């Protein structure tokens, strides 16, 4: 297919130099030749190796090797990074003993004779590197596949990213319980309501932005279709690029192909000692002798019971108990699990849920970013079945305090039963370390069924050890007589004894 060139990224100097380089065999003998050899970066963390008149690579102990397409004209060194897609002009100086570019300076460590230039097919990405790298943003999957097969790792990476974006866009989005926009924040609201709306949005913006910036609200990548997983696995086996194969391993694991994911990790690991992929590649070597049918994902219909352990992942040991409670080794606070969309989700107060996928052999695979490559094996096979968790009832935080911007407005709203005022007033007192004064606000918020109120009440206990706090939480839980109030969930998952000890140390 024809290459679409973006004028915005065109680099005239690079194109001129590249055209000259393609005509190297016909240049006169006096033409400037490449200074091949190994150049060490000024901080010693990376090296530039120039292998031939047209090829080289960047390498180091803390970065994946990056292949370069090179061309020289006088003292300018044109570089096309086949791993990142960058087009840059660097410069030789000091009689070819120094190369400056890419915000770094490299000094000659060992000169070497240039190797023959590998044969480049006319029209290929290797031959027309400038056009190829400039066209990457608009390239179709078929073209990216062809360039990837040539060994252009950035094309491989973009091919996978394209597939992942398409899969994510096609995946139905699960509805989330979001706060209802107040009337004074709607498009048809009067200008006088602007101050009230801004105050409410400001009160919630810190929390929402914090989740986004800190990566606390994460969603799982949508699984890729089988044909695309086959294609990416084959390209990884052919190219064995460190970063690309590591990315392919994630896609394969997310697609339920655990053994292929381990193989891709191993290919990534072999490119550089100590790379990230080496840890999970070694930890998952136990999967190799297993039948692939034993590792087939199956839909979860009930929570498991008993203890599971994994060598990898943030959660290395899990013990599933009655009512969906989960004990985590080394963590006093219990967590609560549930079954959702065929997977096991373990809720945590801060951050996205932990996600586990049951496999046909009774093991569990960690699917979230914190536990990816966790292969959880049952440690007590005689464990009996556990009672399922109740469906806890909670409401999203209402945005119901139009006088929030006024002095004392939050407390006034809370007194009138407007729950956003309770949240803001309680959090302001917590920020001032006035833990006891904050309790009444969080009690109202928790009693109404807002989880943040129950969490705020418990957080204050870690500073006061006031025995009335767990008693109040238990009373709120018992009030409905069903055990489904959100306070029941928070109460059962708190380590009250541990928080009491924490308070005593302050």
Phi, psi and omega per residue, in radians:
X1 nan 2.635 -3.135
X2 -1.175 2.568 3.141
X3 -1.477 2.289 3.085
X4 -1.638 2.060 -3.082
X5 -1.733 2.240 3.102
X6 -1.536 1.999 -3.134
X7 -1.033 -0.492 -3.093
X8 -1.087 -0.485 -3.058
X9 -1.849 0.093 -3.075
X10 -1.186 2.411 3.112
X11 -2.141 1.798 -3.013
X12 -1.060 -0.714 -3.117
X13 -1.088 -0.767 3.129
X14 -1.056 -0.781 -3.090
X15 -1.090 -0.745 3.110
X16 -1.054 -0.811 -3.112
X17 -1.167 -0.665 -3.129
X18 -1.149 -0.719 3.113
X19 -1.087 -0.706 3.091
X20 -1.114 -0.689 -3.103
X21 -1.145 -0.631 3.137
X22 -1.193 -0.284 3.114
X23 -1.806 0.347 -3.079
X24 -0.917 -0.764 -3.096
X25 -1.028 -0.429 -3.090
X26 -1.716 -0.027 3.138
X27 -1.222 2.648 3.088
X28 -1.123 2.783 -3.084
X29 -1.051 -0.524 -3.069
X30 -1.341 -0.079 -3.107
X31 -1.056 2.598 -3.133
X32 -1.103 2.237 -3.137
X33 -1.741 2.856 3.141
X34 -1.266 2.535 3.086
X35 -1.721 1.573 -3.062
X36 -1.378 2.721 3.141
X37 2.508 -2.945 -3.129
X38 -1.961 2.253 -3.137
X39 -2.027 2.282 -3.113
X40 -1.692 2.318 3.115
X41 -1.092 2.610 -3.034
X42 -1.053 -0.500 3.097
X43 -1.617 0.018 3.053
X44 1.355 0.108 -3.063
X45 -1.656 -0.112 -3.132
X46 -2.671 2.855 3.109
X47 -2.394 2.602 3.056
X48 -1.900 2.138 3.100
X49 -1.990 2.107 3.074
X50 -1.753 1.957 -3.032
X51 -1.585 -0.687 -3.055
X52 -2.535 -3.064 3.096
X53 -1.130 -0.255 -3.015
X54 -2.291 -0.099 -3.034
X55 -2.420 2.643 3.056
X56 -2.912 -2.997 3.102
X57 -2.779 2.707 3.019
X58 -1.825 2.365 -3.127
X59 -2.575 2.867 3.120
X60 3.110 2.914 -3.096
X61 -1.224 -0.322 -3.055
X62 -2.034 0.278 -3.139
X63 -2.585 2.641 3.059
X64 -1.197 2.529 3.114
X65 -1.107 2.320 -3.141
X66 -2.007 2.132 -3.137
X67 -1.437 2.486 -3.079
X68 -2.145 2.449 2.915
X69 -1.753 2.175 -2.983
X70 -2.098 2.692 2.991
X71 -2.725 2.487 -3.092
X72 -2.094 2.432 3.005
X73 -2.422 1.938 -3.015
X74 0.999 -2.150 -3.122
X75 -1.707 0.064 3.097
X76 -1.531 2.407 3.089
X77 -2.071 1.873 3.085
X78 -1.387 2.265 -3.119
X79 -2.166 2.298 2.984
X80 -2.025 1.931 -3.079
X81 -1.436 1.923 -3.072
X82 -1.344 -0.109 3.114
X83 -1.756 -0.500 -3.112
X84 -2.013 -0.330 -3.119
X85 1.550 0.010 -3.108
X86 -1.294 2.451 3.000
X87 -1.982 2.086 -3.071
X88 -2.469 2.664 3.001
X89 -1.856 2.126 3.085
X90 -1.862 -3.109 -3.034
X91 -2.509 2.335 2.977
X92 -1.465 2.563 3.035
X93 -2.684 3.081 3.087
X94 0.936 0.871 3.129
X95 0.945 0.776 3.071
X96 1.205 0.280 3.097
X97 -1.598 -0.132 -3.124
X98 -2.357 2.416 3.031
X99 -2.170 2.189 -3.135
X100 -2.017 2.293 3.120
X101 2.913 2.859 3.139
X102 1.059 0.548 -3.137
X103 1.158 0.309 3.124
X104 -2.426 2.860 3.068
X105 -2.137 2.310 -3.141
X106 -1.995 2.382 3.136
X107 -2.001 2.451 -3.079
X108 -1.067 2.193 3.078
X109 -1.773 -0.749 -3.127
X110 -2.683 2.060 3.073
X111 -1.292 2.722 -3.129
X112 -2.627 2.710 3.055
X113 -1.229 2.445 -3.134
X114 -1.260 2.390 3.053
X115 -1.361 2.797 3.086
X116 -1.061 2.554 3.104
X117 -1.250 2.189 3.112
X118 -1.044 2.587 3.141
X119 -1.134 2.351 3.139
X120 -2.106 2.197 -3.122
X121 -1.251 2.328 3.138
X122 -1.039 2.316 -3.135
X123 1.526 -0.081 -3.141
X124 -1.381 2.959 3.117
X125 -1.181 -0.593 3.119
X126 -1.132 -0.631 -3.118
X127 -1.392 -0.722 -3.111
X128 -1.933 1.008 -3.001
X129 -1.060 -0.695 -3.110
X130 -1.078 -0.917 3.124
X131 -1.042 -0.719 -3.081
X132 -1.092 -0.915 -3.085
X133 -1.194 -0.562 3.092
X134 -1.193 -0.536 -3.076
X135 -1.509 -0.117 -3.055
X136 -0.933 -0.805 -3.056
X137 -1.015 -0.523 -3.097
X138 -1.821 0.053 -3.041
X139 -1.226 2.467 3.102
X140 -1.415 2.784 -3.125
X141 -0.944 -0.661 -3.121
X142 -1.094 -0.734 3.110
X143 -1.204 -0.719 3.111
X144 -1.074 -0.692 3.104
X145 -1.055 -0.771 -3.129
X146 -1.105 -0.766 3.131
X147 -1.180 -0.634 3.101
X148 -1.071 -0.733 -3.136
X149 -1.106 -0.433 3.084
X150 -1.276 -0.302 -3.081
X151 1.855 0.279 3.105
X152 -1.569 1.694 -2.973
X153 -1.122 -0.583 -3.134
X154 -1.108 -0.525 3.066
X155 -1.219 -0.657 3.073
X156 -1.072 -0.811 -3.118
X157 -1.094 -0.756 -3.124
X158 -1.206 -0.553 3.085
X159 -1.066 -0.824 3.131
X160 -1.132 -0.752 3.137
X161 -1.079 -0.639 3.096
X162 -1.119 -0.821 3.105
X163 -1.051 -0.733 -3.098
X164 -1.173 -0.696 3.116
X165 -1.116 -0.735 3.124
X166 -1.108 -0.715 3.141
X167 -1.163 -0.688 3.141
X168 -1.157 -0.738 -3.136
X169 -1.147 -0.547 -3.108
X170 -1.457 -0.247 -3.078
X171 -1.386 2.273 3.097
X172 -1.070 2.397 -3.133
X173 -1.565 2.260 3.123
X174 -1.267 2.302 -3.142
X175 -1.131 2.403 3.131
X176 -2.011 2.565 3.115
X177 -1.352 1.714 -3.123
X178 -1.779 2.615 3.068
X179 -1.039 2.445 3.106
X180 -1.301 2.283 -3.113
X181 -1.127 2.249 -3.131
X182 -1.199 2.761 -3.112
X183 -1.010 -0.618 -3.081
X184 -1.347 0.074 3.065
X185 -1.996 0.083 3.140
X186 -1.393 2.863 -3.084
X187 -1.076 -0.545 -3.084
X188 -1.609 0.194 -3.141
X189 -1.234 2.707 -3.128
X190 -1.316 2.741 3.116
X191 -1.024 -0.492 -3.129
X192 -1.157 -0.381 -3.132
X193 -1.440 -0.084 -3.061
X194 -1.045 -0.734 -3.120
X195 -1.111 -0.729 3.128
X196 -1.119 -0.748 -3.134
X197 -1.130 -0.752 -3.129
X198 -1.083 -0.687 -3.138
X199 -1.130 -0.731 3.132
X200 -1.159 -0.784 -3.131
X201 -1.123 -0.641 3.096
X202 -1.120 -0.660 -3.138
X203 -1.146 -0.556 -3.105
X204 -1.686 -0.368 -3.026
X205 -1.114 -0.697 -3.124
X206 -1.025 -0.751 -3.139
X207 -1.166 -0.822 -3.098
X208 -1.173 -0.742 3.138
X209 -1.197 -0.640 3.107
X210 -1.062 -0.704 3.118
X211 -1.113 -0.726 -3.106
X212 -1.224 -0.832 -3.083
X213 -1.145 -0.709 -3.105
X214 -1.461 -0.011 3.127
X215 1.216 0.479 -3.082
X216 -1.435 -0.346 3.095
X217 -1.845 1.593 -3.093
X218 -1.919 2.514 3.047
X219 -2.049 2.568 3.135
X220 -1.270 2.520 3.040
X221 -1.138 2.452 3.087
X222 -1.182 2.396 3.100
X223 -1.070 2.451 3.104
X224 -1.419 2.674 3.055
X225 -1.041 2.693 -3.074
X226 -1.007 -0.716 -3.106
X227 -1.112 -0.658 3.126
X228 -1.248 -0.641 3.062
X229 -1.108 -0.710 3.087
X230 -1.057 -0.777 -3.116
X231 -1.096 -0.824 -3.108
X232 -1.175 -0.683 3.108
X233 -1.098 -0.693 3.132
X234 -1.180 -0.694 3.121
X235 -1.170 -0.663 3.072
X236 -1.095 -0.745 3.138
X237 -1.110 -0.543 -3.131
X238 -1.419 -0.814 -3.023
X239 -1.567 -0.658 3.125
X240 0.954 0.623 3.048
X241 -1.220 2.411 -3.045
X242 -1.043 -0.981 -3.094
X243 -1.186 -0.724 -3.109
X244 -1.104 -0.815 -3.123
X245 -1.156 -0.564 3.072
X246 -1.132 -0.709 3.097
X247 -1.187 -0.688 3.108
X248 -1.107 -0.658 3.116
X249 -1.039 -0.717 3.113
X250 -1.093 -0.753 -3.138
X251 -1.141 -0.705 3.137
X252 -1.158 -0.752 3.110
X253 -1.087 -0.772 3.135
X254 -1.134 -0.467 3.108
X255 -1.532 0.110 3.098
X256 1.440 0.240 3.129
X257 -1.816 1.358 -2.976
X258 -1.174 -0.745 -3.105
X259 -1.183 -0.712 3.092
X260 -1.135 -0.603 3.091
X261 -1.099 -0.743 3.114
X262 -1.082 -0.690 3.123
X263 -1.139 -0.714 3.108
X264 -1.148 -0.673 3.066
X265 -1.076 -0.711 -3.140
X266 -1.138 -0.671 3.104
X267 -1.146 -0.690 3.084
X268 -1.116 -0.711 -3.093
X269 -1.137 -0.634 -3.072
X270 -1.186 -0.250 -3.101
X271 -1.355 -0.439 -3.091
X272 -2.780 2.289 -3.115
X273 -1.174 2.338 3.059
X274 1.449 0.134 3.127
X275 -1.188 2.828 -3.086
X276 -0.950 -0.689 -3.045
X277 -1.119 -0.372 -3.058
X278 -1.143 -0.627 -3.135
X279 -1.087 -1.020 3.110
X280 -1.155 -0.531 3.101
X281 -1.065 -0.738 3.106
X282 -1.253 -0.751 -3.097
X283 -1.146 -0.424 -3.114
X284 -1.773 0.169 3.124
X285 -1.052 -0.411 3.130
X286 -1.109 -0.310 -3.127
X287 -1.341 -0.366 -3.015
X288 -0.990 -0.839 -3.086
X289 -1.360 -0.122 -3.083
X290 -1.348 2.615 3.037
X291 -1.203 2.443 -3.105
X292 -1.078 -0.518 3.128
X293 -1.128 -0.458 -3.140
X294 -1.251 -0.336 -3.077
X295 -1.869 0.269 3.140
X296 -1.255 2.249 3.095
X297 -1.111 2.447 3.071
X298 -2.228 2.618 -3.120
X299 -1.245 2.308 3.080
X300 -1.305 2.281 3.059
X301 -1.997 -0.289 3.122
X302 -2.673 2.778 3.103
X303 -1.311 2.564 3.052
X304 -1.260 3.063 3.124
X305 -2.415 2.351 3.111
X306 1.923 -2.942 -3.007
X307 -1.767 2.357 3.098
X308 -2.227 2.480 3.132
X309 -2.315 2.596 3.096
X310 -2.405 2.616 3.100
X311 -1.371 -0.447 -3.066
X312 -2.085 2.702 3.068
X313 1.963 2.774 3.116
X314 -1.127 -0.657 3.098
X315 -1.748 1.849 -3.068
X316 -1.606 -0.413 -3.110
X317 -2.453 2.170 -3.116
X318 -2.193 2.385 3.057
X319 -2.161 1.943 -3.125
X320 -1.496 2.227 -3.078
X321 -2.076 -3.053 3.096
X322 -1.052 2.670 3.045
X323 1.062 0.448 3.076
X324 1.360 0.100 3.106
X325 -1.237 2.476 -3.119
X326 -2.269 2.158 3.039
X327 -1.635 2.321 3.138
X328 -1.954 2.201 -3.104
X329 -1.028 2.266 3.118
X330 1.514 -0.039 3.141
X331 -2.173 2.148 -3.085
X332 -1.234 -0.692 -3.096
X333 -1.226 2.311 3.062
X334 -1.408 2.757 3.078
X335 -1.996 2.961 -3.137
X336 -2.174 2.277 -3.136
X337 -1.847 2.743 3.059
X338 -2.627 2.853 3.054
X339 -1.743 2.277 -3.134
X340 -2.632 2.201 3.089
X341 0.950 0.666 3.068
X342 1.389 0.131 3.127
X343 -2.221 2.924 3.116
X344 -1.811 2.099 -3.137
X345 -1.926 2.312 3.107
X346 -1.998 2.046 -3.045
X347 -1.410 2.520 2.971
X348 -2.303 2.680 -3.020
X349 -1.179 -0.624 -3.128
X350 -2.104 2.086 3.130
X351 1.817 3.017 -3.112
X352 -1.321 2.837 -3.133
X353 -1.111 2.595 2.886
X354 -1.334 2.472 -3.062
X355 -2.222 2.238 3.118
X356 -2.135 2.442 3.115
X357 -1.965 2.064 3.071
X358 -1.144 2.544 3.094
X359 -2.024 2.835 -3.014
X360 -1.128 -0.396 3.141
X361 -1.574 0.199 3.088
X362 1.539 0.029 3.100
X363 -1.584 3.091 3.141
X364 -2.249 2.496 3.086
X365 -1.981 2.270 3.079
X366 -1.303 2.181 -3.050
X367 -1.921 -0.346 3.140
X368 -1.367 2.924 -3.046
X369 -1.113 -0.547 -3.130
X370 -1.326 -0.411 -3.068
X371 -2.160 0.271 3.090
X372 -1.025 2.397 -3.082
X373 1.321 0.175 2.988
X374 -1.373 2.151 3.115
X375 -2.003 1.784 -2.983
X376 -1.621 2.057 3.121
X377 -1.802 2.482 3.133
X378 -1.247 2.307 -3.109
X379 -1.734 -0.405 3.131
X380 -2.218 1.533 -3.010
X381 -1.209 -0.219 -3.135
X382 -1.570 0.045 -3.098
X383 -1.048 2.368 3.122
X384 -1.429 2.973 -3.122
X385 -1.234 2.605 -3.130
X386 -1.877 2.666 3.104
X387 -1.190 2.457 -3.134
X388 -1.238 2.816 3.136
X389 -1.361 2.677 3.025
X390 -1.302 2.863 3.056
X391 -1.561 1.777 -3.083
X392 -1.285 2.542 -3.094
X393 -1.855 2.139 3.066
X394 -2.519 2.797 -3.128
X395 -2.096 2.622 3.043
X396 -1.193 2.753 -3.116
X397 -1.107 2.048 3.063
X398 -1.217 2.551 3.070
X399 -1.854 1.314 -2.869
X400 -2.156 0.512 -3.108
X401 -2.169 1.569 -3.090
X402 -1.249 -0.231 -3.118
X403 -1.822 0.419 -3.059
X404 -1.055 -0.559 -3.089
X405 -1.279 -0.295 -3.115
X406 -1.377 2.695 3.070
X407 -1.131 2.203 -3.095
X408 1.320 0.128 -3.091
X409 -1.120 -0.686 -3.115
X410 -1.101 -0.824 -3.137
X411 -1.119 -0.674 3.134
X412 -1.120 -0.737 3.098
X413 -1.061 -0.788 -3.115
X414 -1.080 -0.705 3.123
X415 -1.097 -0.493 3.136
X416 -1.580 0.103 3.109
X417 1.523 0.182 3.114
X418 -1.594 1.999 -2.862
X419 -1.298 -0.430 3.081
X420 -1.117 -0.608 3.076
X421 -1.090 -0.641 3.101
X422 -1.123 -0.750 -3.133
X423 -1.105 -0.865 -3.073
X424 -1.171 -0.756 -3.132
X425 -1.117 -0.746 3.125
X426 -1.126 -0.737 -3.126
X427 -1.206 -0.610 3.089
X428 -1.112 -0.695 3.122
X429 -1.219 -0.642 3.057
X430 -1.093 -0.716 3.130
X431 -1.074 -0.542 3.107
X432 -1.558 0.134 -3.129
X433 1.040 0.550 3.057
X434 -1.751 1.283 -2.962
X435 -1.151 -0.799 -3.085
X436 -1.153 -0.693 -3.121
X437 -1.159 -0.427 -3.117
X438 -1.363 -0.361 -3.006
X439 -0.987 -0.815 -3.103
X440 -1.010 -0.620 3.139
X441 -1.196 -0.768 -3.131
X442 -1.245 -0.522 3.082
X443 -1.097 -0.766 3.115
X444 -1.104 -0.753 -3.103
X445 -1.150 -0.772 3.133
X446 -1.140 -0.780 -3.120
X447 -1.033 -0.574 -3.139
X448 -1.308 -0.214 3.109
X449 1.797 0.244 3.088
X450 -1.609 2.118 -3.056
X451 -1.002 -0.722 -3.111
X452 -0.997 -0.541 3.110
X453 -1.166 -0.741 3.115
X454 -1.168 -0.695 3.126
X455 -1.162 -0.684 3.113
X456 -1.130 -0.675 3.111
X457 -1.091 -0.780 3.132
X458 -1.183 -0.647 3.140
X459 -1.085 -0.659 3.115
X460 -1.147 -0.547 -3.136
X461 -1.109 -0.543 -3.141
X462 -1.147 -0.218 3.120
X463 -1.910 -0.429 -3.054
X464 -1.926 -0.483 -3.029
X465 0.956 0.498 3.129
X466 -1.183 2.034 -3.086
X467 -1.090 -0.320 3.127
X468 -1.198 -0.396 -3.085
X469 -1.143 -1.013 3.106
X470 -1.093 -0.535 3.084
X471 -1.141 -0.740 3.111
X472 -1.129 -0.731 3.132
X473 -1.071 -0.769 3.126
X474 -1.113 -0.667 3.141
X475 -1.162 -0.711 3.090
X476 -1.084 -0.722 3.133
X477 -1.082 -0.753 -3.027
X478 -1.335 -0.279 -2.982
X479 -1.075 -0.699 -3.087
X480 -1.432 -0.223 3.080
X481 1.282 0.057 -3.109
X482 -1.908 -0.296 -3.100
X483 1.256 0.368 -3.109
X484 -1.948 -0.003 3.090
X485 -1.140 2.547 -3.124
X486 -1.008 -0.481 3.096
X487 -1.084 -0.556 3.114
X488 -1.120 -0.688 3.124
X489 -1.160 -0.846 -3.123
X490 -1.121 -0.734 -3.136
X491 -1.053 -0.810 -3.059
X492 -1.253 -0.349 -3.100
X493 -1.812 0.135 3.094
X494 -1.618 2.529 2.992
X495 -1.677 1.388 -3.055
X496 -1.053 -0.689 -3.140
X497 -1.125 -0.726 3.132
X498 -1.146 -0.686 3.117
X499 -1.199 -0.584 3.073
X500 -1.109 -0.744 3.114
X501 -1.149 -0.636 3.110
X502 -1.102 -0.726 3.130
X503 -1.125 -0.618 -3.120
X504 -1.195 -0.443 -3.109
X505 -1.397 -0.280 -3.068
X506 -1.456 nan nan
